[in-house]
Amino acid sequence: MTSVIKSLANGQLGTTKATLYTAPASTYAIVKHVKLTNTTSSMVKCNLYFKASGGTSRRIIPYDMELEAYASFKSDSETLEPADIIEGDANSGSAVDFVISGIENS
């Protein structure tokens, strides 16, 4: 099994729940953290979810977590099996940057 430490994904949260990262086929991933940064001067509400392959989205942070102006938040780690997904959304588009870092084992 080969382990690679890397940036798994990055971008901005949209206003509808969308996939941020999917563990590749035949790969287990350890998401060390998801960092959210509000790039605006207003408070933004954010949501992050874990979705097991073929399963239902489950919240991994509180519902509509408030991220103050220019503030950052870093989540705890998650373990993903092949095809498991991290999803997210915010109440304001193009306001919250995200970076997902971790390890992929294939």
Biotite code that builds the C-alpha atoms (Angstrom):
import biotite.structure as struc

atoms = struc.array([
    struc.Atom([0.000, 0.000, 0.000], chain_id="A", res_id=1, res_name="MET", atom_name="CA", element="C"),
    struc.Atom([1.357, 3.415, -1.014], chain_id="A", res_id=2, res_name="THR", atom_name="CA", element="C"),
    struc.Atom([0.618, 6.455, 1.179], chain_id="A", res_id=3, res_name="SER", atom_name="CA", element="C"),
    struc.Atom([0.739, 9.964, -0.260], chain_id="A", res_id=4, res_name="VAL", atom_name="CA", element="C"),
    struc.Atom([0.409, 13.128, 1.871], chain_id="A", res_id=5, res_name="ILE", atom_name="CA", element="C"),
    struc.Atom([-1.203, 15.825, -0.235], chain_id="A", res_id=6, res_name="LYS", atom_name="CA", element="C"),
    struc.Atom([-3.687, 18.602, -0.736], chain_id="A", res_id=7, res_name="SER", atom_name="CA", element="C"),
    struc.Atom([-6.805, 16.615, -1.610], chain_id="A", res_id=8, res_name="LEU", atom_name="CA", element="C"),
    struc.Atom([-8.980, 19.485, -2.864], chain_id="A", res_id=9, res_name="ALA", atom_name="CA", element="C"),
    struc.Atom([-9.474, 23.247, -2.760], chain_id="A", res_id=10, res_name="ASN", atom_name="CA", element="C"),
    struc.Atom([-11.972, 25.798, -4.008], chain_id="A", res_id=11, res_name="GLY", atom_name="CA", element="C"),
    struc.Atom([-14.945, 27.808, -2.790], chain_id="A", res_id=12, res_name="GLN", atom_name="CA", element="C"),
    struc.Atom([-18.192, 26.677, -1.179], chain_id="A", res_id=13, res_name="LEU", atom_name="CA", element="C"),
    struc.Atom([-21.284, 27.235, -3.292], chain_id="A", res_id=14, res_name="GLY", atom_name="CA", element="C"),
    struc.Atom([-24.808, 27.978, -2.130], chain_id="A", res_id=15, res_name="THR", atom_name="CA", element="C"),
    struc.Atom([-26.009, 24.423, -2.780], chain_id="A", res_id=16, res_name="THR", atom_name="CA", element="C"),
    struc.Atom([-24.552, 21.244, -1.304], chain_id="A", res_id=17, res_name="LYS", atom_name="CA", element="C"),
    struc.Atom([-21.837, 19.964, -3.624], chain_id="A", res_id=18, res_name="ALA", atom_name="CA", element="C"),
    struc.Atom([-19.024, 17.414, -3.600], chain_id="A", res_id=19, res_name="THR", atom_name="CA", element="C"),
    struc.Atom([-15.721, 18.863, -2.399], chain_id="A", res_id=20, res_name="LEU", atom_name="CA", element="C"),
    struc.Atom([-13.681, 15.633, -2.428], chain_id="A", res_id=21, res_name="TYR", atom_name="CA", element="C"),
    struc.Atom([-14.278, 11.997, -3.360], chain_id="A", res_id=22, res_name="THR", atom_name="CA", element="C"),
    struc.Atom([-11.895, 9.232, -2.275], chain_id="A", res_id=23, res_name="ALA", atom_name="CA", element="C"),
    struc.Atom([-10.670, 7.567, -5.492], chain_id="A", res_id=24, res_name="PRO", atom_name="CA", element="C"),
    struc.Atom([-11.492, 3.946, -6.363], chain_id="A", res_id=25, res_name="ALA", atom_name="CA", element="C"),
    struc.Atom([-9.337, 1.404, -4.497], chain_id="A", res_id=26, res_name="SER", atom_name="CA", element="C"),
    struc.Atom([-8.080, 4.214, -2.227], chain_id="A", res_id=27, res_name="THR", atom_name="CA", element="C"),
    struc.Atom([-8.598, 4.918, 1.443], chain_id="A", res_id=28, res_name="TYR", atom_name="CA", element="C"),
    struc.Atom([-8.157, 8.524, 2.536], chain_id="A", res_id=29, res_name="ALA", atom_name="CA", element="C"),
    struc.Atom([-7.510, 10.193, 5.845], chain_id="A", res_id=30, res_name="ILE", atom_name="CA", element="C"),
    struc.Atom([-8.732, 13.770, 5.676], chain_id="A", res_id=31, res_name="VAL", atom_name="CA", element="C"),
    struc.Atom([-6.492, 15.442, 8.246], chain_id="A", res_id=32, res_name="LYS", atom_name="CA", element="C"),
    struc.Atom([-8.481, 18.666, 8.076], chain_id="A", res_id=33, res_name="HIS", atom_name="CA", element="C"),
    struc.Atom([-10.868, 20.774, 6.093], chain_id="A", res_id=34, res_name="VAL", atom_name="CA", element="C"),
    struc.Atom([-10.052, 24.454, 6.495], chain_id="A", res_id=35, res_name="LYS", atom_name="CA", element="C"),
    struc.Atom([-12.772, 27.002, 5.754], chain_id="A", res_id=36, res_name="LEU", atom_name="CA", element="C"),
    struc.Atom([-11.923, 30.703, 5.442], chain_id="A", res_id=37, res_name="THR", atom_name="CA", element="C"),
    struc.Atom([-14.496, 33.466, 5.135], chain_id="A", res_id=38, res_name="ASN", atom_name="CA", element="C"),
    struc.Atom([-13.043, 35.963, 2.639], chain_id="A", res_id=39, res_name="THR", atom_name="CA", element="C"),
    struc.Atom([-15.764, 38.581, 3.161], chain_id="A", res_id=40, res_name="THR", atom_name="CA", element="C"),
    struc.Atom([-16.577, 41.311, 5.686], chain_id="A", res_id=41, res_name="SER", atom_name="CA", element="C"),
    struc.Atom([-19.863, 39.613, 6.666], chain_id="A", res_id=42, res_name="SER", atom_name="CA", element="C"),
    struc.Atom([-20.705, 36.502, 8.683], chain_id="A", res_id=43, res_name="MET", atom_name="CA", element="C"),
    struc.Atom([-21.395, 33.421, 6.524], chain_id="A", res_id=44, res_name="VAL", atom_name="CA", element="C"),
    struc.Atom([-23.197, 30.201, 7.478], chain_id="A", res_id=45, res_name="LYS", atom_name="CA", element="C"),
    struc.Atom([-21.415, 26.987, 6.393], chain_id="A", res_id=46, res_name="CYS", atom_name="CA", element="C"),
    struc.Atom([-22.160, 23.258, 6.344], chain_id="A", res_id=47, res_name="ASN", atom_name="CA", element="C"),
    struc.Atom([-19.867, 20.258, 5.865], chain_id="A", res_id=48, res_name="LEU", atom_name="CA", element="C"),
    struc.Atom([-21.017, 16.676, 5.326], chain_id="A", res_id=49, res_name="TYR", atom_name="CA", element="C"),
    struc.Atom([-19.590, 13.152, 5.098], chain_id="A", res_id=50, res_name="PHE", atom_name="CA", element="C"),
    struc.Atom([-21.330, 10.782, 2.690], chain_id="A", res_id=51, res_name="LYS", atom_name="CA", element="C"),
    struc.Atom([-20.415, 7.098, 2.669], chain_id="A", res_id=52, res_name="ALA", atom_name="CA", element="C"),
    struc.Atom([-20.389, 5.517, -0.786], chain_id="A", res_id=53, res_name="SER", atom_name="CA", element="C"),
    struc.Atom([-24.021, 4.949, -1.714], chain_id="A", res_id=54, res_name="GLY", atom_name="CA", element="C"),
    struc.Atom([-25.163, 6.349, 1.626], chain_id="A", res_id=55, res_name="GLY", atom_name="CA", element="C"),
    struc.Atom([-26.776, 9.455, 3.051], chain_id="A", res_id=56, res_name="THR", atom_name="CA", element="C"),
    struc.Atom([-25.028, 12.764, 3.792], chain_id="A", res_id=57, res_name="SER", atom_name="CA", element="C"),
    struc.Atom([-24.253, 13.226, 7.502], chain_id="A", res_id=58, res_name="ARG", atom_name="CA", element="C"),
    struc.Atom([-23.232, 16.520, 9.085], chain_id="A", res_id=59, res_name="ARG", atom_name="CA", element="C"),
    struc.Atom([-19.688, 16.786, 10.416], chain_id="A", res_id=60, res_name="ILE", atom_name="CA", element="C"),
    struc.Atom([-20.028, 20.344, 11.764], chain_id="A", res_id=61, res_name="ILE", atom_name="CA", element="C"),
    struc.Atom([-23.030, 22.046, 13.414], chain_id="A", res_id=62, res_name="PRO", atom_name="CA", element="C"),
    struc.Atom([-25.954, 23.061, 11.191], chain_id="A", res_id=63, res_name="TYR", atom_name="CA", element="C"),
    struc.Atom([-25.335, 26.478, 9.565], chain_id="A", res_id=64, res_name="ASP", atom_name="CA", element="C"),
    struc.Atom([-22.120, 27.003, 11.519], chain_id="A", res_id=65, res_name="MET", atom_name="CA", element="C"),
    struc.Atom([-21.456, 30.738, 11.622], chain_id="A", res_id=66, res_name="GLU", atom_name="CA", element="C"),
    struc.Atom([-18.077, 31.781, 10.270], chain_id="A", res_id=67, res_name="LEU", atom_name="CA", element="C"),
    struc.Atom([-17.382, 35.382, 11.243], chain_id="A", res_id=68, res_name="GLU", atom_name="CA", element="C"),
    struc.Atom([-15.934, 37.933, 8.814], chain_id="A", res_id=69, res_name="ALA", atom_name="CA", element="C"),
    struc.Atom([-12.396, 37.003, 7.696], chain_id="A", res_id=70, res_name="TYR", atom_name="CA", element="C"),
    struc.Atom([-12.330, 34.082, 10.164], chain_id="A", res_id=71, res_name="ALA", atom_name="CA", element="C"),
    struc.Atom([-11.116, 30.520, 9.576], chain_id="A", res_id=72, res_name="SER", atom_name="CA", element="C"),
    struc.Atom([-12.268, 27.153, 10.902], chain_id="A", res_id=73, res_name="PHE", atom_name="CA", element="C"),
    struc.Atom([-10.442, 23.828, 10.806], chain_id="A", res_id=74, res_name="LYS", atom_name="CA", element="C"),
    struc.Atom([-12.381, 20.555, 11.155], chain_id="A", res_id=75, res_name="SER", atom_name="CA", element="C"),
    struc.Atom([-11.296, 17.336, 12.812], chain_id="A", res_id=76, res_name="ASP", atom_name="CA", element="C"),
    struc.Atom([-10.055, 14.417, 10.714], chain_id="A", res_id=77, res_name="SER", atom_name="CA", element="C"),
    struc.Atom([-12.274, 11.941, 8.870], chain_id="A", res_id=78, res_name="GLU", atom_name="CA", element="C"),
    struc.Atom([-11.471, 8.491, 7.464], chain_id="A", res_id=79, res_name="THR", atom_name="CA", element="C"),
    struc.Atom([-12.856, 7.762, 4.005], chain_id="A", res_id=80, res_name="LEU", atom_name="CA", element="C"),
    struc.Atom([-13.214, 4.465, 2.187], chain_id="A", res_id=81, res_name="GLU", atom_name="CA", element="C"),
    struc.Atom([-13.183, 4.288, -1.625], chain_id="A", res_id=82, res_name="PRO", atom_name="CA", element="C"),
    struc.Atom([-15.902, 6.527, -3.165], chain_id="A", res_id=83, res_name="ALA", atom_name="CA", element="C"),
    struc.Atom([-16.782, 8.211, 0.167], chain_id="A", res_id=84, res_name="ASP", atom_name="CA", element="C"),
    struc.Atom([-17.419, 11.949, -0.219], chain_id="A", res_id=85, res_name="ILE", atom_name="CA", element="C"),
    struc.Atom([-16.936, 15.229, 1.645], chain_id="A", res_id=86, res_name="ILE", atom_name="CA", element="C"),
    struc.Atom([-19.608, 17.796, 0.715], chain_id="A", res_id=87, res_name="GLU", atom_name="CA", element="C"),
    struc.Atom([-20.211, 21.417, 1.646], chain_id="A", res_id=88, res_name="GLY", atom_name="CA", element="C"),
    struc.Atom([-22.246, 24.568, 1.150], chain_id="A", res_id=89, res_name="ASP", atom_name="CA", element="C"),
    struc.Atom([-22.608, 28.131, 2.425], chain_id="A", res_id=90, res_name="ALA", atom_name="CA", element="C"),
    struc.Atom([-25.405, 30.684, 2.459], chain_id="A", res_id=91, res_name="ASN", atom_name="CA", element="C"),
    struc.Atom([-23.287, 33.050, 0.357], chain_id="A", res_id=92, res_name="SER", atom_name="CA", element="C"),
    struc.Atom([-21.541, 31.924, -2.819], chain_id="A", res_id=93, res_name="GLY", atom_name="CA", element="C"),
    struc.Atom([-17.873, 32.751, -3.481], chain_id="A", res_id=94, res_name="SER", atom_name="CA", element="C"),
    struc.Atom([-17.449, 33.836, 0.147], chain_id="A", res_id=95, res_name="ALA", atom_name="CA", element="C"),
    struc.Atom([-15.788, 30.799, 1.748], chain_id="A", res_id=96, res_name="VAL", atom_name="CA", element="C"),
    struc.Atom([-12.552, 29.237, 0.499], chain_id="A", res_id=97, res_name="ASP", atom_name="CA", element="C"),
    struc.Atom([-11.811, 25.624, 1.438], chain_id="A", res_id=98, res_name="PHE", atom_name="CA", element="C"),
    struc.Atom([-8.679, 23.478, 1.488], chain_id="A", res_id=99, res_name="VAL", atom_name="CA", element="C"),
    struc.Atom([-8.813, 19.743, 2.215], chain_id="A", res_id=100, res_name="ILE", atom_name="CA", element="C"),
    struc.Atom([-5.506, 18.125, 3.219], chain_id="A", res_id=101, res_name="SER", atom_name="CA", element="C"),
    struc.Atom([-4.744, 14.542, 4.032], chain_id="A", res_id=102, res_name="GLY", atom_name="CA", element="C"),
    struc.Atom([-3.325, 11.179, 3.075], chain_id="A", res_id=103, res_name="ILE", atom_name="CA", element="C"),
    struc.Atom([-4.399, 8.786, 0.341], chain_id="A", res_id=104, res_name="GLU", atom_name="CA", element="C"),
    struc.Atom([-3.535, 5.082, 0.705], chain_id="A", res_id=105, res_name="ASN", atom_name="CA", element="C"),
    struc.Atom([-3.828, 2.964, -2.425], chain_id="A", res_id=106, res_name="SER", atom_name="CA", element="C"),
])
